[in-house]
Amino acid sequence: MKKTTKLAALLLSAAMLVSMFTACGNSGSADNGNSQAAGQSSAAQAPAAGSELKFGTNAEFPPFEFVTANGVIGQYDGIDMAIAKQIAEENGKTAVIENMEFDSLLVALQNGQIDAVIAGMTVTDERKESVDFSTPYYTATQVMIVKEDSDIAKASDIADKKICVIQGYTGQTCMDEMGYPYEAFKKGTEAIMELVNGKCDVVVIDSATAAKYVSDNAGLKIVEDPTAFEGEEYAIAVQKGNTELLNMINTAIEKKLADGTISALAAQYAEAAAE
Ligand code: ARG
């Protein structure tokens, strides 16, 4: 019960946080990459095919996206899936989910295999070079998951520990920037198993997903270090220059931020995650 409330509070405050911190720098400004001069529309306008809006995700990232028996979009559920469904429906379209490896999402977007990426994806300067991002809808931070009896208390304590990250996630970028060696896994659950089995000392991953793993696995705790890990903003990615789709997404997101829909979803999925 207490855990549920704490988790809900954590997710809620994260959803409402809009500040940017410094350190482990990745996300630049929340500029949408949409600042080209008016009238100079780029050639890369992806047609939002028929009445379907195809979102790519990697459904290994609870509470944002995960596979379940009865999800909001087929077998897919989570905060992002609910947002995707609402964006599509508000525009008279049906949301379709393509589940793939996290590392493949931006390539699939550039190839036109999907219309947009919704995957708890952090806005970074590097990613902004290849895609455009929507208005951010959630603020997270990297945290460290350790065993309950661990003496790790701050980021610098992990320099000579066995570190696990997830392939292609910003946690990996952070370790690269800090110059700490690590082992990268394909899935969060694989990294968590290494930790549970005592084969690594710490998993560096996004805060809300960490909260879910800690509530699912006994004997783990979260260590935060805001001086080392800056706030990261999640946004939806579209093909560079697809301003039509970007504007449609931004209108929907800005409305949902303003009317509290997104904080309500974050709270709802946090409650469910803690059960
Ligand atoms: N926020 C992190 C990043 O952008 C992790 C996102 C992982 N998302 C997922 N659906 N697996 O790199």
Residues whose N, C-alpha, C, O or C-beta is under 5 A from the ligand:
A	BS01	LIG	N58 E60 F61 F102 A119 G120 M121 T122 G168 Y169 T170 D206
